[in-house]
């Protein structure tokens, strides 16, 4: 008797579940499997997808106004996949970038170090594939085009000694001639330049002496070799922020030598493992481009119109960092003795005037007291030199 009662109880519960599935599925726009009307359902497969699925969050939206007629594109120009020592496929990097609100990326897998997909790696490629150092770009390109993400061809020149350390070659027409000169880093740089590539010095303060970084605890130096590279016009930019590291002196190096500043992820694990979902602290390089095209990004790089952004800090050069602030923040006269500040962008902005610090959240008006004689405000988290915050005149 007890078995019969148990059977009737579970049959009733199953009928309720089937009814719930029908109502839930309509809200997801997914039809569950149909259960025949003459069946109590216990011998048929039921599609549980409508109640199992968790809708993904919408892509992150990063709002930044145009600056002096330039579009501000959000990018990451140092990314790895399984085609060197990263942990995800090229397609996944495209999806992660779109979810993070980025406009443009470069996949820059190592030429010298490929432990996973390669002729000698864990997963073997045939000769043609193994000798194709454009493969990660070619695999990602269709996905990037479909999702309207700009994709820059890139590769990392990876030397195990410092100097020279590591350089990203961006915008080359073909990475294979660069890889063919693998035994001579000077030739690799020259071949890159001959193709019109932009050369970026990566993580100059990375402490890994056996892998192309500096000694543990050593200060950053612009070495004789880097001076040689610079004088040959084979260095166009430097990372001031890499993954989770900041190199303050790079700001002065770039000011003194007219080089572009970058904040890149150098990401190897998944985005989820490295930073979490849509982390606003993750590094991004802002590019002031004439148009939303790869060609315009390249032109902006060589014109040094880049601004680094990570960990709620921005690093830039004159005139572009002040111009970005003026485009992002409205300054208006307020009541007597005050003025109003409104941040119209998604950028983190903290200012101080008269010794008081104010955060400027997006689209929130801040009324600020203005002491007599005060003519400037200091943007405490926007740096225009090493330990030198941006100063903005107040003319209202």
Secondary structure, DSSP 4 states (H G I P E B T S, - for coil): -HHHHHHHHHHHHHHHHHHHHHHHHHHHT-PPPP--TT--STTS----HHHH--PPPPPP------BTTBEEEEEEEEE--TTTT-SS-HHHHHHHHHHTT-SEEEE--BSS--SSEESSSSEE--HHHHT-TTHHHHHHHHHHHHTT-EEEEEEEEE-SSTTT-EEEEES-S-SHHHHHTTT-HHHHHHHHHHTT-EEEE--TT-B-TTTT-BPTTPPP---HHHHHHHHTT---EEEEEETTEE-TTHHHHHHHHT-EEEEE--B-S-HHHHT-TT-TTS-EEEEEESSSSHHHHHHHHHTT-EEEEETTEEE--TTHHHHHHHHHEEEEE-STTEEEEEE-SSS--EEEETTEEEE--BT-EEEEE--TT--EEEEEEEEEETTEEEEEE---
